Amino acid sequence: MPLQDLSVEILHLICEVCPTDTLQDLRLTSQKLCTVANKHLLPEVVICLEATDLRRLHEISKSSEGIRNGIKSLIVQADACAYTTDEIERFPSLQKWMNDRTEFLLQSDAELLELRRTIKSRRQTQQRRDLLNQLEHFLKETHALQDDQALAETYYAEFRRQYVSQKKLFGVPISQQTQQMPAVIVRQVIKDALSPLIKSCANISKLAINTEHAVRRNAGLTNKNFLQSLTIPHRCPGLDLLLGICEAIWPVAIESGWKVDDWSLTGIIPRSVQQATPNEVPDEELPVFLQFMQNFRKFSLCFNGANAKDEDYDRGVESQWAFYRDEFAAGCTIYWLPYMPKIEDFRLTYPVAPMVDWRVDIQVALQEKFIPHLTLLHISNFQCDTEGLERYLVLHKDTLQDLKLSDVHLRGSNWPACLTTIAGRFSCLRRAKLLAPLTSLDSEVDEEMVYYIGQYMQSSAQIEDHQNAVERYILMGEGPAPSWTVEEMVETDGEGDEEGSVMDYSEGTASEESDQDMMD
């Protein structure tokens, strides 16, 4: 049977597993296949706050109805050049810019590798070959900048040009400090750029705003100007930018009938959340915020921390971390929750502190906030005590179906004792993952920190077995809490890893990688 004679339902199922190049081929075969393939061609739009990308939104808004109706997700990559400027020096020095650029690349190595793999995996058109060559050329020349003054000055001049271009985009004079960037100007620029897309793409249900210091990619991998030089060292934008984005998008989205139920903020700092919450919004604009939030079912907050920057906090000074923890204790994690009555899915990734006892305390951060319809709770990078963790989880024992806690430090107790307080108490729970590393320290008993899962002598297979045993115990509540002894780990060491037992947690375990976690 010819492909075009299949039912529309079957064709949609086929298109769901087809790569982009195949979808483009299907669009050329017949009108029927073109109509179906269009709805799968562009499921997600990623937009950067640059003139080139903002203009591209107008092109998407004028595409065929099928393509526009197939767009389900909009990601705003909201990083911005945020060097402080003053009357004496409008730009960073050449050396400072070079150092920042090198730092940016080191932190973005994994994403650059992913970008190269993505380009190579697609049909090798001349445009994509050129794109790959530009990326390879850029990476090669980056290593030469420190030793080639002329090359460094050429790239530095391009940085200055793009810096000025981005500031002009937001109507900010280059001599003005970026912290003084007026939110009203930013709002209008973003509103003018996004309105055509919002009004023409009625099926967008997922919205993400990312201020992470990261390599940026749009859906078509065609951002040539960015890939040619990567000259803007990105920084978390001024606090008013996040609020400006929300104020620009939400009124138009409400007017256009958007039913967004999945909202994510990534790469942010606590002050960003506080600045963009209803508590900080003028009274006359509050109804717009509340109306848009009322449909959210999924909410993700990923705080800047795994790739923390010096301007966010000083990793080596505890007083700086104490100030940072205080901002979480002030309630930034839960500011929005009272205005989201339908939330079912709540994901939190806190900063990775240099010392486990400097981490965010989940008890003070969440303040025992009850979420009536909570079915999924994923939290990473925090500390707690047994009583506080038990109390918060048991609050949701009648609704919680999916629980995942990772990289947790337990104070004043041990994990087997902690698990006995929650095991078997959740009637609806179907999944309960506690992922390595899990540590504890009872100052009255332990001389040093104890690894419950993720001890350096465990292999990856042992860690996964231990995590699975813990999950079964939490779900069933039968028998003693799983525990490992050093002797057991030594006897079985090496079964899972050819290279020995030292673990690298940056890549996660097999069970963790299979999960559908938060956005990068």
Residue pairs with C-beta under 8 A, 6 or more apart in sequence:
3 11
3 14
3 29
3 33
4 29
4 30
4 32
4 33
6 14
8 32
8 36
11 32
11 33
11 36
12 36
12 39
12 40
15 23
15 26
15 36
15 37
15 39
15 40
16 40
18 26
18 37
18 40
19 121
19 122
20 41
20 122
21 122
21 123
23 37
23 40
23 41
24 37
24 41
26 33
26 34
26 36
26 37
27 33
27 34
27 37
27 38
27 41
28 34
34 66
35 66
38 64
38 66
38 67
38 70
39 66
39 67
39 69
39 70
40 70
41 67
41 70
42 60
42 63
42 67
42 70
42 71
42 219
43 70
43 71
43 72
43 73
44 71
44 72
44 73
44 74
44 75
44 219
45 57
45 60
45 71
45 73
45 74
45 75
45 197
45 201
45 218
45 219
46 75
46 77
46 216
46 217
46 218
46 219
47 53
47 54
47 56
47 57
47 74
47 75
47 76
47 77
47 194
47 218
48 77
48 79
48 216
48 218
48 223
48 226
49 76
49 77
49 78
49 79
49 80
49 166
49 169
49 190
50 165
50 166
50 169
50 225
50 226
51 165
51 166
51 169
52 223
52 225
52 226
53 218
53 223
54 169
54 189
54 193
55 193
56 218
57 193
57 194
57 196
57 197
58 196
60 67
60 68
60 71
60 197
60 201
61 68
61 196
61 197
61 199
61 200
61 201
62 196
62 200
68 200
68 201
68 202
69 201
69 202
69 203
70 203
71 201
71 203
71 204
72 203
72 204
72 205
72 206
73 204
73 205
73 206
73 207
73 208
74 197
74 201
74 204
74 206
74 207
74 208
75 207
75 208
75 209
75 210
75 519
76 207
76 208
76 209
76 210
76 245
76 249
77 210
77 216
78 209
78 210
78 211
78 237
78 241
78 242
78 245
79 210
79 211
79 212
79 213
79 214
79 216
79 234
79 235
79 236
79 237
79 267
80 166
80 178
80 234
80 235
80 237
80 238
80 241
81 162
81 163
81 166
81 167
81 178
81 232
81 233
81 234
81 235
82 178
82 235
82 236
82 237
82 238
83 91
83 92
83 163
83 178
83 233
83 235
84 177
84 178
84 179
85 91
85 174
85 175
85 176
85 177
85 178
86 177
87 175
90 174
90 175
91 97
91 160
91 163
92 100
94 152
94 153
94 156
97 156
97 159
97 233
98 145
98 146
98 152
98 156
100 233
101 142
101 145
101 155
101 230
101 231
101 233
102 142
102 145
102 146
103 233
104 213
104 230
104 233
104 234
105 112
105 139
105 142
105 230
107 213
107 214
107 307
108 214
108 215
111 214
111 215
111 217
111 520
112 135
112 139
112 215
115 135
115 215
115 217
115 221
116 132
116 135
116 136
118 217
118 221
119 128
119 131
119 132
119 135
119 221
120 132
122 128
122 221
127 222
128 221
131 221
131 222
131 224
131 227
134 224
134 227
134 228
135 227
138 227
138 228
138 229
138 230
141 151
141 155
144 151
145 151
145 152
145 155
146 152
155 229
155 231
158 229
158 231
159 229
159 231
159 232
159 233
162 229
162 231
162 232
163 174
163 232
164 174
166 232
167 173
167 174
167 178
169 189
170 181
170 185
170 186
170 189
171 182
171 185
171 189
172 178
172 181
172 182
172 185
178 238
179 238
181 238
181 240
181 241
182 240
183 240
183 241
183 243
183 244
183 247
184 244
186 240
186 241
186 244
186 245
186 248
187 244
187 245
187 247
187 248
188 248
190 244
190 245
190 248
190 249
191 248
191 249
191 252
194 248
194 249
194 252
195 252
198 204
198 249
198 252
198 253
198 256
198 258
199 252
199 255
199 256
202 256
202 257
202 258
204 258
204 260
205 258
205 259
205 260
205 261
205 262
206 260
206 261
206 262
206 263
206 264
207 249
207 260
207 262
207 263
207 264
208 263
208 264
208 265
208 266
208 300
208 519
209 242
209 245
209 246
209 264
209 265
209 266
210 264
210 265
210 266
210 267
210 519
211 236
211 237
211 241
211 242
211 265
211 266
211 267
211 268
211 272
211 304
212 266
212 267
212 302
212 304
212 307
212 520
213 234
213 235
213 236
213 267
213 304
213 307
213 309
214 234
214 267
214 307
214 520
215 230
216 223
216 226
217 223
235 309
235 311
236 267
236 268
236 269
236 272
236 304
236 309
236 311
236 312
239 271
239 272
239 275
239 276
240 275
242 265
242 268
242 272
242 275
242 276
243 275
243 276
243 280
243 281
246 276
246 289
247 281
247 285
247 288
250 288
250 289
250 292
251 288
253 260
253 292
254 288
254 291
254 292
259 295
260 292
260 295
260 296
261 295
261 296
261 297
261 298
261 342
262 296
262 297
262 298
262 345
263 296
263 298
263 299
263 300
264 298
264 299
264 300
264 301
264 302
264 518
264 519
265 272
265 273
265 300
265 301
265 302
266 300
266 301
266 302
266 518
266 519
266 520
267 302
267 303
267 304
267 307
268 301
268 302
268 303
268 304
269 303
269 304
269 312
269 327
270 303
270 324
270 327
270 328
270 330
270 332
271 327
271 332
273 301
273 332
273 333
273 335
273 336
274 280
274 327
274 330
274 332
274 335
277 332
277 335
277 336
278 286
278 289
278 290
278 335
278 336
278 339
279 335
281 289
289 339
290 339
293 336
293 339
293 340
294 339
294 340
294 341
294 342
295 342
296 340
296 342
296 343
297 342
297 343
297 344
297 345
298 343
298 344
298 345
298 347
299 336
299 337
299 340
299 343
299 345
299 346
299 347
300 346
300 347
300 348
300 518
300 519
301 333
301 347
301 348
301 349
302 347
302 348
302 349
302 518
302 519
303 349
303 350
303 351
304 312
304 351
305 312
305 349
305 350
305 351
305 352
305 353
305 381
306 349
306 351
306 352
306 381
308 315
308 351
308 352
312 324
313 320
313 321
313 323
313 324
313 351
314 320
315 321
315 354
316 354
318 355
318 358
321 353
321 354
321 355
321 358
322 358
324 351
325 358
325 359
325 360
325 361
328 350
328 360
328 361
328 364
328 365
329 361
329 364
329 365
331 365
331 367
333 348
333 365
333 366
334 365
334 366
334 367
334 369
337 343
337 369
337 371
341 372
341 373
342 373
343 371
343 373
343 374
344 373
344 374
344 375
344 376
345 375
345 376
346 371
346 374
346 376
346 377
346 378
347 376
347 377
347 378
347 379
347 517
347 518
348 378
348 379
348 380
349 379
349 380
349 381
349 518
350 359
350 360
350 365
350 379
350 380
350 381
350 382
351 359
351 360
351 381
352 359
352 381
352 407
353 359
353 360
353 381
356 383
356 409
356 439
356 441
356 449
357 383
357 409
357 411
357 441
359 381
359 382
359 383
359 409
360 381
360 382
360 383
361 382
361 383
361 384
361 388
362 379
362 382
362 383
362 384
362 388
362 389
362 392
363 384
363 385
363 388
363 389
363 391
363 392
365 382
366 392
368 391
368 392
368 395
370 395
370 396
371 396
372 399
373 399
374 396
374 399
374 400
375 399
375 400
375 401
375 402
375 428
376 400
376 401
376 402
376 403
377 393
377 396
377 400
377 402
377 403
377 404
378 402
378 403
378 404
378 405
378 406
378 517
378 518
379 404
379 405
379 406
379 408
380 405
380 406
380 407
381 406
381 407
382 407
382 408
382 409
383 408
383 409
383 410
383 411
384 408
384 409
384 410
384 411
385 410
385 411
385 412
385 413
386 410
386 412
386 413
386 417
386 418
386 421
389 410
389 418
389 422
390 418
390 421
390 422
393 400
393 403
393 422
393 426
394 422
394 425
397 425
397 426
397 427
397 428
398 427
398 428
399 428
400 426
400 428
400 429
401 428
401 429
401 430
401 431
402 429
402 430
402 431
403 426
403 429
403 431
403 432
403 433
403 474
404 431
404 432
404 433
404 434
404 435
404 515
405 433
405 434
405 435
406 433
406 434
406 435
406 436
406 512
407 435
407 436
407 437
407 438
407 505
408 434
408 438
408 439
409 439
409 440
409 441
409 449
410 418
410 438
410 439
410 440
410 441
410 452
411 440
411 441
411 442
412 441
412 442
412 443
413 440
413 442
414 440
414 442
414 445
414 450
414 452
415 438
415 440
415 452
415 453
415 481
416 452
416 480
416 481
416 482
416 483
417 481
418 440
419 470
419 473
419 474
419 481
419 482
420 481
422 474
423 473
423 474
423 476
423 477
423 481
424 474
424 475
424 476
424 477
424 478
425 477
426 432
426 474
426 475
429 474
429 475
430 475
431 471
432 470
432 471
432 474
432 475
433 467
433 471
433 511
433 512
433 515
434 453
434 467
434 470
434 471
434 474
435 453
435 467
435 508
435 509
435 511
435 512
436 453
436 454
436 463
436 467
436 503
436 505
436 509
437 451
437 453
437 454
437 505
438 451
438 452
438 453
438 454
439 449
439 450
439 451
439 452
439 454
440 446
440 449
440 450
440 452
441 448
441 449
441 450
452 483
452 484
453 463
453 466
453 467
453 470
454 463
454 503
454 505
455 484
455 489
456 501
456 502
456 503
457 486
457 489
457 490
457 493
457 501
458 466
458 484
458 489
458 493
458 501
458 503
459 492
459 493
459 494
459 495
459 496
459 497
459 501
459 503
460 496
460 497
460 503
460 509
460 510
461 495
461 496
461 497
462 484
462 489
462 492
462 493
462 495
462 496
463 503
463 509
464 496
464 509
464 510
464 511
466 482
466 484
467 509
467 511
468 511
469 482
470 481
470 482
473 479
473 481
473 482
489 501
493 500
493 501
494 500
494 501
507 513
